[in-house]
Amino acid sequence: MCARERQVGKEAATTEVSYFIGSKVMSARSYAKVLRNHWGIENNLHWQLDVSFGEDQNRVSKRNGAENLALLRKLALMMLKRHPGKQSLAVKQFQAALDPQFLEEVLLANANADKI
């Protein structure tokens, strides 16, 4: 059982209780650490997709369009993250949009990373 309390701004605090079933015997502290790590990764991915790629602003909903675009966004995010450059994700994205040579570098860096 995990009880979470959350307060946003001056609103009243809300409490949520969740129950988890696991096959491993762990202490509550270890289990909490695993859960925080999982949700940290999950929240970070969604935040980056929304901020860098404007995913929440997407209005495509016909047929498989939304799923296809979501897959392309995740693929682009993965490729930009794998690029060894020290620039921010937004700078890499902008540079790849303007500079075909940099775009090729991003694509080739990912192709070579898979062979290692």
ZATISE-784758 format. One record per residue: residue in three letters; x negated, y, z of N, C-alpha, C in turn; residue number from 1. Coordinates in Angstrom, 2 decimals, padded with zeros to 5 digits. Example, Ala and Ser with C-alpha at 12.3 -4.5 7.8 and 13.67 -1.06 7.14 Angstrom:
BEGIN
<pt resn="ALA" n_px="-013.19" n_py="-005.69" n_pz="007.80" ca_px="-012.30" ca_py="-004.50" ca_pz="007.80" c_px="-013.20" c_py="-003.30" c_pz="007.80" resi="1"/>
<pt resn="SER" n_px="-012.85" n_py="-002.25" n_pz="007.08" ca_px="-013.67" ca_py="-001.06" ca_pz="007.14" c_px="-012.90" c_py="000.03" c_pz="007.87" resi="2"/>
END
This chain:
BEGIN
<pt resn="MET" n_px="-000.85" n_py="-001.17" n_pz="000.00" ca_px="000.00" ca_py="000.00" ca_pz="000.00" c_px="-000.90" c_py="001.24" c_pz="000.00" resi="1"/>
<pt resn="CYS" n_px="-000.51" n_py="002.21" n_pz="-000.81" ca_px="-001.27" ca_py="003.46" ca_pz="-000.88" c_px="-000.28" c_py="004.61" c_pz="-000.80" resi="2"/>
<pt resn="ALA" n_px="-000.46" n_py="005.48" n_pz="000.19" ca_px="000.40" ca_py="006.66" ca_pz="000.34" c_px="-000.40" c_py="007.88" c_pz="-000.09" resi="3"/>
<pt resn="ARG" n_px="000.18" n_py="008.66" n_pz="-001.01" ca_px="-000.51" ca_py="009.86" ca_pz="-001.52" c_px="000.36" c_py="011.07" c_pz="-001.24" resi="4"/>
<pt resn="GLU" n_px="-000.29" n_py="012.11" n_pz="-000.79" ca_px="000.41" ca_py="013.37" ca_pz="-000.55" c_px="-000.18" c_py="014.41" c_pz="-001.49" resi="5"/>
<pt resn="ARG" n_px="000.69" n_py="015.22" n_pz="-002.12" ca_px="000.24" ca_py="016.20" ca_pz="-003.10" c_px="000.98" c_py="017.50" c_pz="-002.87" resi="6"/>
<pt resn="GLN" n_px="000.23" n_py="018.61" n_pz="-002.93" ca_px="000.85" ca_py="019.93" ca_pz="-002.82" c_px="000.28" c_py="020.81" c_pz="-003.91" resi="7"/>
<pt resn="VAL" n_px="001.17" n_py="021.42" n_pz="-004.69" ca_px="000.77" ca_py="022.31" ca_pz="-005.77" c_px="001.22" c_py="023.72" c_pz="-005.40" resi="8"/>
<pt resn="GLY" n_px="000.25" n_py="024.60" n_pz="-005.25" ca_px="000.56" ca_py="025.98" ca_pz="-004.91" c_px="001.29" c_py="026.08" c_pz="-003.59" resi="9"/>
<pt resn="LYS" n_px="002.39" n_py="026.83" n_pz="-003.60" ca_px="003.15" ca_py="027.04" ca_pz="-002.36" c_px="004.37" c_py="026.12" c_pz="-002.27" resi="10"/>
<pt resn="GLU" n_px="004.49" n_py="025.19" n_pz="-003.22" ca_px="005.60" ca_py="024.25" ca_pz="-003.19" c_px="005.47" c_py="023.32" c_pz="-001.99" resi="11"/>
<pt resn="ALA" n_px="006.57" n_py="022.70" n_pz="-001.63" ca_px="006.54" ca_py="021.73" ca_pz="-000.54" c_px="005.72" c_py="020.51" c_pz="-000.96" resi="12"/>
<pt resn="ALA" n_px="005.03" n_py="019.91" n_pz="-000.02" ca_px="004.21" ca_py="018.73" ca_pz="-000.30" c_px="005.13" c_py="017.55" c_pz="-000.63" resi="13"/>
<pt resn="THR" n_px="004.71" n_py="016.73" n_pz="-001.58" ca_px="005.45" ca_py="015.51" ca_pz="-001.93" c_px="004.59" c_py="014.31" c_pz="-001.58" resi="14"/>
<pt resn="THR" n_px="005.23" n_py="013.24" n_pz="-001.16" ca_px="004.53" ca_py="012.01" ca_pz="-000.80" c_px="005.01" c_py="010.89" c_pz="-001.71" resi="15"/>
<pt resn="GLU" n_px="004.08" n_py="010.10" n_pz="-002.19" ca_px="004.39" ca_py="008.97" ca_pz="-003.05" c_px="003.73" c_py="007.73" c_pz="-002.47" resi="16"/>
<pt resn="VAL" n_px="004.46" n_py="006.64" n_pz="-002.39" ca_px="003.92" ca_py="005.39" ca_pz="-001.88" c_px="003.89" c_py="004.39" c_pz="-003.03" resi="17"/>
<pt resn="SER" n_px="002.74" n_py="003.76" n_pz="-003.23" ca_px="002.58" ca_py="002.75" ca_pz="-004.28" c_px="002.09" c_py="001.45" c_pz="-003.65" resi="18"/>
<pt resn="TYR" n_px="002.51" n_py="000.34" n_pz="-004.24" ca_px="002.06" ca_py="-000.96" ca_pz="-003.77" c_px="001.27" c_py="-001.61" c_pz="-004.90" resi="19"/>
<pt resn="PHE" n_px="000.13" n_py="-002.19" n_pz="-004.56" ca_px="-000.74" ca_py="-002.81" ca_pz="-005.55" c_px="-000.97" c_py="-004.27" c_pz="-005.18" resi="20"/>
<pt resn="ILE" n_px="-001.02" n_py="-005.10" n_pz="-006.20" ca_px="-001.33" ca_py="-006.51" ca_pz="-006.00" c_px="-002.68" c_py="-006.76" c_pz="-006.65" resi="21"/>
<pt resn="GLY" n_px="-003.58" n_py="-007.35" n_pz="-005.92" ca_px="-004.90" ca_py="-007.64" ca_pz="-006.46" c_px="-005.30" c_py="-009.06" c_pz="-006.14" resi="22"/>
<pt resn="SER" n_px="-006.15" n_py="-009.62" n_pz="-007.00" ca_px="-006.58" ca_py="-011.00" ca_pz="-006.79" c_px="-007.84" c_py="-011.07" c_pz="-005.92" resi="23"/>
<pt resn="LYS" n_px="-008.56" n_py="-009.96" n_pz="-005.79" ca_px="-009.77" ca_py="-009.95" ca_pz="-004.98" c_px="-009.46" c_py="-009.46" c_pz="-003.58" resi="24"/>
<pt resn="VAL" n_px="-010.13" n_py="-010.04" n_pz="-002.63" ca_px="-009.98" ca_py="-009.58" ca_pz="-001.25" c_px="-011.01" c_py="-008.48" c_pz="-001.02" resi="25"/>
<pt resn="MET" n_px="-010.50" n_py="-007.26" n_pz="-000.80" ca_px="-011.37" ca_py="-006.10" ca_pz="-000.58" c_px="-010.85" c_py="-005.32" c_pz="000.61" resi="26"/>
<pt resn="SER" n_px="-011.72" n_py="-004.54" n_pz="001.16" ca_px="-011.28" ca_py="-003.65" ca_pz="002.22" c_px="-010.46" c_py="-002.53" c_pz="001.59" resi="27"/>
<pt resn="ALA" n_px="-009.67" n_py="-001.85" n_pz="002.39" ca_px="-008.85" ca_py="-000.74" ca_pz="001.89" c_px="-009.75" c_py="000.35" c_pz="001.32" resi="28"/>
<pt resn="ARG" n_px="-010.88" n_py="000.59" n_pz="001.96" ca_px="-011.81" ca_py="001.63" ca_pz="001.48" c_px="-012.36" c_py="001.28" c_pz="000.10" resi="29"/>
<pt resn="SER" n_px="-012.75" n_py="000.01" n_pz="-000.11" ca_px="-013.27" ca_py="-000.42" ca_pz="-001.41" c_px="-012.20" c_py="-000.34" c_pz="-002.49" resi="30"/>
<pt resn="TYR" n_px="-011.00" n_py="-000.77" n_pz="-002.14" ca_px="-009.89" ca_py="-000.74" ca_pz="-003.10" c_px="-009.57" c_py="000.71" c_pz="-003.49" resi="31"/>
<pt resn="ALA" n_px="-009.59" n_py="001.62" n_pz="-002.50" ca_px="-009.32" ca_py="003.03" ca_pz="-002.78" c_px="-010.39" c_py="003.60" c_pz="-003.71" resi="32"/>
<pt resn="LYS" n_px="-011.63" n_py="003.21" n_pz="-003.51" ca_px="-012.72" ca_py="003.69" ca_pz="-004.37" c_px="-012.52" c_py="003.22" c_pz="-005.81" resi="33"/>
<pt resn="VAL" n_px="-012.15" n_py="001.96" n_pz="-005.98" ca_px="-011.90" ca_py="001.41" ca_pz="-007.32" c_px="-010.75" c_py="002.15" c_pz="-007.99" resi="34"/>
<pt resn="LEU" n_px="-009.68" n_py="002.40" n_pz="-007.25" ca_px="-008.52" ca_py="003.12" ca_pz="-007.82" c_px="-008.89" c_py="004.55" c_pz="-008.21" resi="35"/>
<pt resn="ARG" n_px="-009.63" n_py="005.25" n_pz="-007.34" ca_px="-010.03" ca_py="006.62" ca_pz="-007.66" c_px="-010.90" c_py="006.65" c_pz="-008.90" resi="36"/>
<pt resn="ASN" n_px="-011.84" n_py="005.70" n_pz="-009.03" ca_px="-012.68" ca_py="005.65" ca_pz="-010.22" c_px="-011.86" c_py="005.41" c_pz="-011.48" resi="37"/>
<pt resn="HIS" n_px="-010.91" n_py="004.49" n_pz="-011.39" ca_px="-010.06" ca_py="004.19" ca_pz="-012.56" c_px="-009.28" c_py="005.43" c_pz="-012.98" resi="38"/>
<pt resn="TRP" n_px="-008.60" n_py="006.08" n_pz="-012.05" ca_px="-007.78" ca_py="007.23" ca_pz="-012.40" c_px="-008.63" c_py="008.43" c_pz="-012.77" resi="39"/>
<pt resn="GLY" n_px="-009.83" n_py="008.52" n_pz="-012.23" ca_px="-010.73" ca_py="009.61" ca_pz="-012.63" c_px="-011.09" c_py="009.51" c_pz="-014.09" resi="40"/>
<pt resn="ILE" n_px="-011.38" n_py="008.30" n_pz="-014.54" ca_px="-011.70" ca_py="008.08" ca_pz="-015.96" c_px="-010.47" c_py="008.36" c_pz="-016.82" resi="41"/>
<pt resn="GLU" n_px="-009.34" n_py="007.84" n_pz="-016.41" ca_px="-008.09" ca_py="008.02" ca_pz="-017.15" c_px="-007.70" c_py="009.50" c_pz="-017.25" resi="42"/>
<pt resn="ASN" n_px="-007.76" n_py="010.21" n_pz="-016.13" ca_px="-007.39" ca_py="011.62" ca_pz="-016.14" c_px="-008.37" c_py="012.44" c_pz="-016.96" resi="43"/>
<pt resn="ASN" n_px="-009.65" n_py="012.12" n_pz="-016.90" ca_px="-010.67" ca_py="012.84" ca_pz="-017.67" c_px="-010.41" c_py="012.67" c_pz="-019.17" resi="44"/>
<pt resn="LEU" n_px="-010.09" n_py="011.46" n_pz="-019.60" ca_px="-009.81" ca_py="011.21" ca_pz="-021.02" c_px="-008.63" c_py="012.05" c_pz="-021.48" resi="45"/>
<pt resn="HIS" n_px="-007.53" n_py="012.02" n_pz="-020.73" ca_px="-006.35" ca_py="012.76" ca_pz="-021.15" c_px="-006.59" c_py="014.27" c_pz="-021.12" resi="46"/>
<pt resn="TRP" n_px="-007.35" n_py="014.73" n_pz="-020.14" ca_px="-007.66" ca_py="016.15" ca_pz="-020.06" c_px="-008.46" c_py="016.58" c_pz="-021.28" resi="47"/>
<pt resn="GLN" n_px="-009.47" n_py="015.79" n_pz="-021.64" ca_px="-010.29" ca_py="016.15" ca_pz="-022.80" c_px="-009.48" c_py="016.10" c_pz="-024.09" resi="48"/>
<pt resn="LEU" n_px="-008.63" n_py="015.10" n_pz="-024.24" ca_px="-007.81" ca_py="015.03" ca_pz="-025.45" c_px="-006.87" c_py="016.23" c_pz="-025.54" resi="49"/>
<pt resn="ASP" n_px="-006.33" n_py="016.65" n_pz="-024.41" ca_px="-005.42" ca_py="017.78" ca_pz="-024.43" c_px="-006.15" c_py="019.09" c_pz="-024.65" resi="50"/>
<pt resn="VAL" n_px="-007.24" n_py="019.32" n_pz="-023.94" ca_px="-007.96" ca_py="020.60" ca_pz="-024.05" c_px="-008.72" c_py="020.69" c_pz="-025.36" resi="51"/>
<pt resn="SER" n_px="-009.47" n_py="019.66" n_pz="-025.73" ca_px="-010.32" ca_py="019.73" ca_pz="-026.92" c_px="-009.56" c_py="019.52" c_pz="-028.23" resi="52"/>
<pt resn="PHE" n_px="-008.52" n_py="018.70" n_pz="-028.17" ca_px="-007.81" ca_py="018.36" ca_pz="-029.40" c_px="-006.36" c_py="018.81" c_pz="-029.41" resi="53"/>
<pt resn="GLY" n_px="-005.90" n_py="019.48" n_pz="-028.34" ca_px="-004.53" ca_py="019.99" ca_pz="-028.29" c_px="-003.48" c_py="018.91" c_pz="-028.43" resi="54"/>
<pt resn="GLU" n_px="-003.72" n_py="017.76" n_pz="-027.82" ca_px="-002.82" ca_py="016.62" ca_pz="-028.01" c_px="-001.39" c_py="016.91" c_pz="-027.55" resi="55"/>
<pt resn="ASP" n_px="-001.22" n_py="017.67" n_pz="-026.47" ca_px="000.14" ca_py="017.97" ca_pz="-025.99" c_px="000.90" c_py="018.87" c_pz="-026.95" resi="56"/>
<pt resn="GLN" n_px="000.21" n_py="019.59" n_pz="-027.81" ca_px="000.86" ca_py="020.49" ca_pz="-028.77" c_px="001.30" c_py="019.76" c_pz="-030.03" resi="57"/>
<pt resn="ASN" n_px="000.88" n_py="018.49" n_pz="-030.18" ca_px="001.20" ca_py="017.72" ca_pz="-031.37" c_px="002.69" c_py="017.45" c_pz="-031.44" resi="58"/>
<pt resn="ARG" n_px="003.29" n_py="017.72" n_pz="-032.59" ca_px="004.72" ca_py="017.51" ca_pz="-032.76" c_px="005.02" c_py="016.43" c_pz="-033.80" resi="59"/>
<pt resn="VAL" n_px="004.02" n_py="015.68" n_pz="-034.21" ca_px="004.24" ca_py="014.59" ca_pz="-035.16" c_px="004.92" c_py="013.45" c_pz="-034.43" resi="60"/>
<pt resn="SER" n_px="006.05" n_py="013.00" n_pz="-034.94" ca_px="006.78" ca_py="011.92" ca_pz="-034.27" c_px="007.36" c_py="010.90" c_pz="-035.25" resi="61"/>
<pt resn="LYS" n_px="007.22" n_py="011.12" n_pz="-036.52" ca_px="007.82" ca_py="010.21" ca_pz="-037.50" c_px="006.94" c_py="008.99" c_pz="-037.74" resi="62"/>
<pt resn="ARG" n_px="007.59" n_py="007.87" n_pz="-037.85" ca_px="006.95" ca_py="006.59" ca_pz="-038.14" c_px="005.76" c_py="006.35" c_pz="-037.22" resi="63"/>
<pt resn="ASN" n_px="004.62" n_py="006.01" n_pz="-037.79" ca_px="003.43" ca_py="005.70" ca_pz="-036.99" c_px="002.49" c_py="006.88" c_pz="-036.89" resi="64"/>
<pt resn="GLY" n_px="002.91" n_py="008.05" n_pz="-037.32" ca_px="002.04" ca_py="009.22" ca_pz="-037.36" c_px="001.44" c_py="009.59" c_pz="-036.02" resi="65"/>
<pt resn="ALA" n_px="002.25" n_py="009.60" n_pz="-034.97" ca_px="001.75" ca_py="009.98" ca_pz="-033.65" c_px="000.70" c_py="009.00" c_pz="-033.14" resi="66"/>
<pt resn="GLU" n_px="000.96" n_py="007.70" n_pz="-033.33" ca_px="-000.02" ca_py="006.69" ca_pz="-032.90" c_px="-001.30" c_py="006.79" c_pz="-033.70" resi="67"/>
<pt resn="ASN" n_px="-001.18" n_py="007.00" n_pz="-035.00" ca_px="-002.36" ca_py="007.10" ca_pz="-035.85" c_px="-003.21" c_py="008.32" c_pz="-035.48" resi="68"/>
<pt resn="LEU" n_px="-002.56" n_py="009.46" n_pz="-035.26" ca_px="-003.30" ca_py="010.66" ca_pz="-034.86" c_px="-003.96" c_py="010.49" c_pz="-033.49" resi="69"/>
<pt resn="ALA" n_px="-003.27" n_py="009.84" n_pz="-032.56" ca_px="-003.85" ca_py="009.59" ca_pz="-031.23" c_px="-005.10" c_py="008.73" c_pz="-031.34" resi="70"/>
<pt resn="LEU" n_px="-005.04" n_py="007.72" n_pz="-032.20" ca_px="-006.20" ca_py="006.86" ca_pz="-032.41" c_px="-007.37" c_py="007.64" c_pz="-033.03" resi="71"/>
<pt resn="LEU" n_px="-007.07" n_py="008.48" n_pz="-034.00" ca_px="-008.12" ca_py="009.29" ca_pz="-034.62" c_px="-008.74" c_py="010.28" c_pz="-033.63" resi="72"/>
<pt resn="ARG" n_px="-007.91" n_py="010.86" n_pz="-032.76" ca_px="-008.44" ca_py="011.79" ca_pz="-031.75" c_px="-009.38" c_py="011.06" c_pz="-030.79" resi="73"/>
<pt resn="LYS" n_px="-008.98" n_py="009.87" n_pz="-030.35" ca_px="-009.83" ca_py="009.10" ca_pz="-029.42" c_px="-011.13" c_py="008.69" c_pz="-030.10" resi="74"/>
<pt resn="LEU" n_px="-011.06" n_py="008.33" n_pz="-031.36" ca_px="-012.25" ca_py="007.96" ca_pz="-032.12" c_px="-013.19" c_py="009.16" c_pz="-032.27" resi="75"/>
<pt resn="ALA" n_px="-012.63" n_py="010.31" n_pz="-032.60" ca_px="-013.44" ca_py="011.53" ca_pz="-032.73" c_px="-014.06" c_py="011.92" c_pz="-031.40" resi="76"/>
<pt resn="LEU" n_px="-013.30" n_py="011.81" n_pz="-030.32" ca_px="-013.82" ca_py="012.12" ca_pz="-028.99" c_px="-014.99" c_py="011.21" c_pz="-028.64" resi="77"/>
<pt resn="MET" n_px="-014.83" n_py="009.92" n_pz="-028.89" ca_px="-015.89" ca_py="008.96" ca_pz="-028.61" c_px="-017.14" c_py="009.28" c_pz="-029.42" resi="78"/>
<pt resn="MET" n_px="-016.98" n_py="009.62" n_pz="-030.69" ca_px="-018.14" ca_py="009.92" ca_pz="-031.55" c_px="-018.85" c_py="011.18" c_pz="-031.09" resi="79"/>
<pt resn="LEU" n_px="-018.09" n_py="012.21" n_pz="-030.73" ca_px="-018.71" ca_py="013.45" ca_pz="-030.27" c_px="-019.43" c_py="013.24" c_pz="-028.93" resi="80"/>
<pt resn="LYS" n_px="-018.85" n_py="012.43" n_pz="-028.05" ca_px="-019.50" ca_py="012.15" ca_pz="-026.77" c_px="-020.79" c_py="011.36" c_pz="-026.95" resi="81"/>
<pt resn="ARG" n_px="-020.82" n_py="010.46" n_pz="-027.91" ca_px="-022.01" ca_py="009.63" ca_pz="-028.15" c_px="-023.16" c_py="010.41" c_pz="-028.78" resi="82"/>
<pt resn="HIS" n_px="-022.85" n_py="011.51" n_pz="-029.42" ca_px="-023.90" ca_py="012.30" ca_pz="-030.07" c_px="-024.87" c_py="012.78" c_pz="-029.00" resi="83"/>
<pt resn="PRO" n_px="-026.18" n_py="012.64" n_pz="-029.24" ca_px="-027.16" ca_py="012.95" ca_pz="-028.21" c_px="-027.36" c_py="014.44" c_pz="-027.92" resi="84"/>
<pt resn="GLY" n_px="-026.77" n_py="015.32" n_pz="-028.70" ca_px="-026.93" ca_py="016.76" ca_pz="-028.48" c_px="-026.44" c_py="017.20" c_pz="-027.11" resi="85"/>
<pt resn="LYS" n_px="-026.99" n_py="018.29" n_pz="-026.61" ca_px="-026.66" ca_py="018.79" ca_pz="-025.27" c_px="-025.52" c_py="019.81" c_pz="-025.29" resi="86"/>
<pt resn="GLN" n_px="-024.97" n_py="020.13" n_pz="-026.46" ca_px="-023.89" ca_py="021.11" ca_pz="-026.55" c_px="-022.62" c_py="020.55" c_pz="-025.88" resi="87"/>
<pt resn="SER" n_px="-021.72" n_py="021.47" n_pz="-025.59" ca_px="-020.43" ca_py="021.04" ca_pz="-025.04" c_px="-019.63" c_py="020.34" c_pz="-026.14" resi="88"/>
<pt resn="LEU" n_px="-018.61" n_py="019.64" n_pz="-025.72" ca_px="-017.76" ca_py="018.93" ca_pz="-026.68" c_px="-017.11" c_py="019.90" c_pz="-027.66" resi="89"/>
<pt resn="ALA" n_px="-016.65" n_py="021.05" n_pz="-027.15" ca_px="-016.00" ca_py="022.05" ca_pz="-028.00" c_px="-016.98" c_py="022.59" c_pz="-029.05" resi="90"/>
<pt resn="VAL" n_px="-018.21" n_py="022.83" n_pz="-028.64" ca_px="-019.22" ca_py="023.34" ca_pz="-029.59" c_px="-019.53" c_py="022.29" c_pz="-030.65" resi="91"/>
<pt resn="LYS" n_px="-019.68" n_py="021.04" n_pz="-030.23" ca_px="-019.93" ca_py="019.95" ca_pz="-031.20" c_px="-018.78" c_py="019.84" c_pz="-032.18" resi="92"/>
<pt resn="GLN" n_px="-017.56" n_py="019.93" n_pz="-031.68" ca_px="-016.38" ca_py="019.82" ca_pz="-032.54" c_px="-016.36" c_py="020.96" c_pz="-033.56" resi="93"/>
<pt resn="PHE" n_px="-016.61" n_py="022.17" n_pz="-033.10" ca_px="-016.63" ca_py="023.34" ca_pz="-033.98" c_px="-017.75" c_py="023.23" c_pz="-035.01" resi="94"/>
<pt resn="GLN" n_px="-018.93" n_py="022.81" n_pz="-034.55" ca_px="-020.07" ca_py="022.68" ca_pz="-035.45" c_px="-019.82" c_py="021.60" c_pz="-036.51" resi="95"/>
<pt resn="ALA" n_px="-019.19" n_py="020.50" n_pz="-036.11" ca_px="-018.88" ca_py="019.43" ca_pz="-037.06" c_px="-017.86" c_py="019.90" c_pz="-038.10" resi="96"/>
<pt resn="ALA" n_px="-016.96" n_py="020.79" n_pz="-037.70" ca_px="-015.95" ca_py="021.31" ca_pz="-038.63" c_px="-016.58" c_py="022.24" c_pz="-039.66" resi="97"/>
<pt resn="LEU" n_px="-017.63" n_py="022.97" n_pz="-039.26" ca_px="-018.23" ca_py="023.96" ca_pz="-040.15" c_px="-019.46" c_py="023.47" c_pz="-040.91" resi="98"/>
<pt resn="ASP" n_px="-020.15" n_py="022.50" n_pz="-040.37" ca_px="-021.43" ca_py="022.08" ca_pz="-040.92" c_px="-021.38" c_py="020.62" c_pz="-041.34" resi="99"/>
<pt resn="PRO" n_px="-021.25" n_py="020.33" n_pz="-042.64" ca_px="-021.18" ca_py="018.94" ca_pz="-043.10" c_px="-022.41" c_py="018.12" c_pz="-042.70" resi="100"/>
<pt resn="GLN" n_px="-023.55" n_py="018.77" n_pz="-042.60" ca_px="-024.78" ca_py="018.07" ca_pz="-042.23" c_px="-024.69" c_py="017.60" c_pz="-040.76" resi="101"/>
<pt resn="PHE" n_px="-024.16" n_py="018.45" n_pz="-039.88" ca_px="-023.98" ca_py="018.06" ca_pz="-038.48" c_px="-022.94" c_py="016.95" c_pz="-038.37" resi="102"/>
<pt resn="LEU" n_px="-021.86" n_py="017.05" n_pz="-039.14" ca_px="-020.83" ca_py="016.01" ca_pz="-039.14" c_px="-021.44" c_py="014.67" c_pz="-039.54" resi="103"/>
<pt resn="GLU" n_px="-022.28" n_py="014.68" n_pz="-040.57" ca_px="-022.96" ca_py="013.46" ca_pz="-041.00" c_px="-023.86" c_py="012.92" c_pz="-039.90" resi="104"/>
<pt resn="GLU" n_px="-024.53" n_py="013.83" n_pz="-039.19" ca_px="-025.40" ca_py="013.43" ca_pz="-038.08" c_px="-024.59" c_py="012.74" c_pz="-036.97" resi="105"/>
<pt resn="VAL" n_px="-023.42" n_py="013.29" n_pz="-036.66" ca_px="-022.55" ca_py="012.69" ca_pz="-035.64" c_px="-022.10" c_py="011.30" c_pz="-036.08" resi="106"/>
<pt resn="LEU" n_px="-021.69" n_py="011.18" n_pz="-037.34" ca_px="-021.22" ca_py="009.89" ca_pz="-037.84" c_px="-022.35" c_py="008.87" c_pz="-037.90" resi="107"/>
<pt resn="LEU" n_px="-023.52" n_py="009.28" n_pz="-038.33" ca_px="-024.66" ca_py="008.36" ca_pz="-038.43" c_px="-025.19" c_py="007.97" c_pz="-037.06" resi="108"/>
<pt resn="ALA" n_px="-025.16" n_py="008.90" n_pz="-036.10" ca_px="-025.61" ca_py="008.58" ca_pz="-034.74" c_px="-024.75" c_py="007.46" c_pz="-034.16" resi="109"/>
<pt resn="ASN" n_px="-023.45" n_py="007.47" n_pz="-034.47" ca_px="-022.56" ca_py="006.44" ca_pz="-033.99" c_px="-022.74" c_py="005.13" c_pz="-034.73" resi="110"/>
<pt resn="ALA" n_px="-023.04" n_py="005.19" n_pz="-036.02" ca_px="-023.26" ca_py="003.98" ca_pz="-036.79" c_px="-024.53" c_py="003.28" c_pz="-036.31" resi="111"/>
<pt resn="ASN" n_px="-025.57" n_py="004.06" n_pz="-036.01" ca_px="-026.83" ca_py="003.49" ca_pz="-035.53" c_px="-026.71" c_py="003.00" c_pz="-034.10" resi="112"/>
<pt resn="ALA" n_px="-025.88" n_py="003.61" n_pz="-033.28" ca_px="-025.71" ca_py="003.20" ca_pz="-031.89" c_px="-025.08" c_py="001.81" c_pz="-031.81" resi="113"/>
<pt resn="ASP" n_px="-024.22" n_py="001.48" n_pz="-032.77" ca_px="-023.57" ca_py="000.17" ca_pz="-032.77" c_px="-024.54" c_py="-000.96" c_pz="-033.11" resi="114"/>
<pt resn="LYS" n_px="-025.62" n_py="-000.64" n_pz="-033.81" ca_px="-026.58" ca_py="-001.66" ca_pz="-034.22" c_px="-027.60" c_py="-001.98" c_pz="-033.13" resi="115"/>
<pt resn="ILE" n_px="-027.69" n_py="-001.09" n_pz="-032.13" ca_px="-028.67" ca_py="-001.29" ca_pz="-031.07" c_px="-028.25" c_py="-002.40" c_pz="-030.13" resi="116"/>
END
